[in-house]
Amino acid sequence: MDKHAKRSSLLHYPVLIVFTLFFVGLFALDMITPDRAYSELENTTLSQRPALTQLSAKGLNSYFTAYTKYVKDQVFGRDQWISLQSMVETTLLQKEQNGGILLGKEHMMFPRTFGLLSSEERTLPKNTSAVESLCQRYPGKVNVLLAPAASDIYPENVPVNAPLLDENTYLDPLSAAVQAAGGRFVDVRGTLTDHKGEYLYYRTDHHWTSLGAYYAYQQLCDALGLTPFDTAAHTAQTADRFYGTHYSKARTWNAVPDTITWYDLPNQLTIYNVTAAGQPTDGETTGLYDTDKLTVYDKYAMFLHGNNGLSRVQGDGTGKILVIKDSYANCFVPYLTANYADIDVVDFRNYNFGLDQLIADNDYDQILVLYSFDSFKSDPYLYRAGVTG
């Protein structure tokens, strides 16, 4: 068969030609496009080109497995391909979930949490016992505030028949356990429900907004007899186009971005280094907000400069409070500057010690345990609150 005949026969398969050219072009673009170490849009680390270390069956199998993942992570136009897939699935196929995220009404996104994981069935009792121990060791000083999930406040926006975890079945006995141990349970479910017509939770992220945190803070002030932070006396700042952790997983084409709000406060934050003996040493002193984070994907990290092990906020009030927290507290803590002179903040993800020595050294007036229930039930480090000595 001559060359002309071969060309003519190939022209009978235009789809094959198009696909061949497409994949050849994609391969060429992959070859000239630099690898990325991190995907801000997905908030995840991307695989790097693996090295072949063993010329054995096991070594080759490991290499090709890693190389397949590398090619998937580093494919040219990865972000655009994921967005296209999401658009097809949610628009044409009418899917109500994507990437483990439920796509609700009012453009709200909810994590698909149908029940406790086996690990959480072990962790939740441990964390409950740790908080009970803290209440017993410091009677009358410990306040526990657990933020409910957005799905508990906005059940009408959750896709129909989605069997989400009923947090009330766990929060009610938690409240009773804390009070029986001599602590105070600040139950914000009713307060948030009363204000549910307002912007209390981000649509695309798992956190509550600064407004949701403020209503919870007001309730804490009522419980402690404090005068709340006056938002009208401070300048509100905003940052638009915030796409949070839920969006990173769902990647819906029609997501409505969120707006972050904070107050322009002059208070300082010191992030401490901690010695092997658990003693804070001189650290870095800065402002309350890392506004450089507003230029990157994870804008929420601007509050308190992220999740530091031990830090202290200089407030404008009197006395001292210790806040034991997850990231829900990051937008909450600035309000406490109206009430306390020193606000010490502990995040057990980066603080590998018990609390008794820290509490003895500082003689706090109040202790606040502030978590979302979602992280309270799963945090593998909160047990440290119950470590004595």
N, C-alpha and C positions, 0 to 999 in steps of 0.2 A: 504493500500500500504506500503510495507516494505521500509527500508531506501535505499536498493540497487536500487529498482525501481525508487524512487524519484531522486536519483543521475543520473540514466540513462535518465530520462525524462528531467532533467535540461541540460544534455549534448546536447540535440537537439536544444538548444538556445545559441550557443557560443557567438553571438554578445551581447545578454543580459548579459551573464556572464562577458564578457570583460568590458562592460560599467559599470556594477555594481562594479566590482573590481576597475575600474578607478576612479569612484566617491567616493568610500569608501577610496581609497588611497589619493585622493585629499582632502577629508574632514580631514583625519588624518594629512596630511601635514599642512593644514590650522590651525589645533589646536595647532601644535607645533611651527609654524612660528611666530615670534614676529610681532605685528602690526607696520606698518610704518606710521609716521605722515605726510610725504611729499614725493612726487614723483619728483625727480630731472628731470627725463626724460620727464615728462609731465608738469613740472613746475607748479604743483598744490598741494593743501593740500588734504590729503586723509581723508575719514570719519573714526571716531573712534567708538568703540563699544558703542551703546547707552544704556541708563538705562531706565528701566520701572518705570515710576513715578506715573502713574494713572491706577488703575484697572477698567477702564471704556471703553466703546466702542471707544470713541474718543482717549483715551490714548493708547489703544492697537493698533488702526489703525496707530497712529503716530509712535509707537514703531516699528511695523513691516515694515513700510515704511522706517524708518531710518535704520533698521537692514538689509533690502534688499540692500540699498546703501552701507552699511558697508561691507557686504559680497562681493559685486562687487569690492569695492576699495581694499579690503585686500586679495583677492583670491591669492593663492600661484602661483608664476610665472606670475603675472599680466603683467609685461613689455613684457615678451615673448609671452603671448597670444595676446596682442595688436599688436605686430610686425607680428605675424603669420596671424592675421586677415587682416592687411594691405597688406601683401604679396599676399594673396589669392585675395583680391579685386583689387589690381593694376596690378597683373601679369596675373592671370587666367581670371578675369572678365574685364580687360582692362579699369578700371575706371581712369578717368583723374582728379579726385578730391578725397580727403579723409580728414575727420575731418575739413571741411570748408576751405581746402587749395587746390588750383588748382595746378596740377602737370604739369609743362611746360617743354619745351625743355632745353637742356644744364643743366638738373637737377635743374632748378630754380623752386622755389615754390612761389606762389602768393596768397594773401588772396582773398577770394571770396567776393568781394565788388561790388555788382551790382548797387547800388544807395545809396543815403543818407537815413539813418534811420530816423524815425519820430523825434527822439530826436536830431539828427544832423541837421535836418531842423530848429530846434529852436536854437541850440547852435551856428551854423556857423554864422548867422547874429549877435548874441551877441558878439562873439569873433572878428568879423570884426569891429563892432562898438567900442569895447574896444581898438583895435589897432589904429583905426582912432583917438580916443580921445587922446591916448598917443602921436601920431604924432602931433596933434594940440597943446598939452600942451608943447611939446618940439620940436618946428619946426627946421628942419635941422639936428637933432641929431638921429632920429630913422631910423633904417635900418631893413627891414623885409625880411627874407630869408626863404622860405618854400620849403622844399625838396619834389620833386615829388615822387610818388610811382615807384617802379622798373618796374611795368607793363606799365607805360607811357614811359619809356626809352627803354624797351625791349618788345614792343608789339608783335614782331614776335615770341617770346618764350612763349607767353600765349597760352593755348589750343585754337584751332580753334572755333570760334563762341561763346567764353565766353563773355557775355555782361558786361564787367567791366565798372566801373564808369569812365567817361571822366573827369579827373581833370582839363583839360584846360578850360572847361566851367565855372569853379569857380576861377581858378588862374588868368585868364585875368581880370575879374572885380575887383578881390582883388588888383591886381597891380594898376589898375586905381584909386581905392579908397584910397590906401595908398599914392599915389603921389598927389592926389587932397587934401589930409589932411596935406601935407607938409612933408611927409616922403619919404624914398627911398626904392623902391622894387628891391631887388637883384634877378633877374630872372635867375635861374641856369639851366633851362630846356635845353637851347641851348648848354651850356657848357657840360653838362653831355651827351647829345646826341652826341656831337662831339667826346667824348671819350668812347662811348659805347662798343668799342672793348676791353676795359680794365675791370679790376675787380672792378666795382663801387658799387655793392650791393652784400650782402651775398646771397648765394643760399638758405640757410635753415633758414634765420632770416629776420626780417622786417627792419633792419637798413641798412644804406649804410656803406660801408667799410671806412677805414681810407683814402684810395685813393680817393673815391668818395667825402668824406668830404674835402679833400685837394683841389680838383678842385673848389669846391664851395668857399672855403676860398680864393683861388687865385682871384676869381672874386670879392669877397668883398674887397680885398686889392686894386684891380684895381679901384673900385668905390671910395675908400677912399684915394687913392694916397699913399698907404703903400707898403713897400718892403716885399714880402712874406717870410715866414719861409723857410729856405734853408734845404731841406731834405738831400741833399748830405753832409751837414756839421754835421749831427747827425747820431748816430748808430740806425739802425732799428732792432727791436726785433719782433719775431713772435711766435705765439702759434697755433699749429695745432689741428685738431679734435674738432672743434667747431660746435656743433649742436644747432641751434637757436630755436626761438619761433615757426616758421612754422613747423619745424620738430617735435616739441613737440605735435603738433596737427595732423600732417599727418602720422608720424611714418612709412614712407616708408622704405622698407628693403634695397633698393639700393641707398639711399641718399648719396650724396658726401659731406663729411664734409668741413667746411670752415676754413680759416686761418685768425687769427687776427694779425694785425700789429700795432706797436706803436713805439715811439721814446724815447730813453733813455735820459730823461731830468731831471736835478737836481732840478727843480723848486718845490716850496712847495705849498701845498693846506691847507687852514684852513677852517674847517667845523664849522660854528658858531651855538651856541644856540641862540634862539631869545626870548626875553621877551614878556610878554603879550601885552606890548605897541609897539611891533615891533622893539625893539632895539637889535642889535646884541651884544652878550656878548662873553667873552673868550670861545673859542672852542678848538677843537682838531686840531693840525697841523701835517701834514703828507706829503707824496709824492703825485705826481699826480696820481699814479696808485696803485691799490690794487692787487698786483700780486698773492695774496693768492686765488683770485677768479679764477685763471687759473686752479686750481685743482678741481673746482666744475663744475656743468653743465652750469650755466649761466655765461660764461666767459666774456661776454660783460660788465658785472657789474664792471669789473676792471677799466674802464675809470672813472676818477674823483670819485672813490669810490661810484658809484651809483648816485641816484637822491636825493641829499641833498637840503633842503629848501633854505639855504643861505650859500654860501661858497666864498672864495677869493683865486685866484691863483696869486702868486707873479711872475710877468713877467720880461723880460729883456729890455723892451722898455720904453716909456714915456707915461704919461697920464693914464686915466682910461676909462674902458668900462664896461657897464652893459650888461650881457647876460641873456635874459629871454627865457627859453628853455624847450624843452622836451628832451628825451634821445638821439635824433639825434645829439645834441650839445656835448655830452660827449666825443666823439673822435675828435671833431672839436676844442674845446676850447684850447687844448695844443698848437695848431699852433699860437694862439694869443699871446703866451708868447714872440714871436719875435717882437711884435709891441707895447705892453702896459706894464706899470709897475704894474698896478692892474687890474685884471679881476674879477669882481664880478659876481656871477652866482646865479640866482634865478630860482627855480623850484616850481611853484605854487601848485603842489601836496603836498608839505610839507612846504609851506610858506603862511600863512593865512592872509596876509596883502596887502594893496595897496602899491604903489611904490613911491609916491611923497615925503615922508619924507626921504626915503633911497636915492633918487636922490638929494634932497636938501642937505643932509649931506655930499655927496661925490662929487657933481659937476662933473658928468661924461662927458667926451669928446664925447662919442658916446654911443648909446643904440642899441643893436642888439636883435631882436626877431627872434629866430631860432627854427622852428618846422618842422616836416614833415606835409604835408597837411593832411594826415590821422588823426593825433592827433589834428591838428588845428581845424578841423571841428567837433571834438567830445569832446575836453577838457572842462570839466565843471567848471574849475577853472580860465581859462584865462581871464574871465570877470574882474578879480581883476586888470588887467593892465589898465582898464578904470576907476577904482575907484579914485576919486580925494580927496585931503586933507590928 
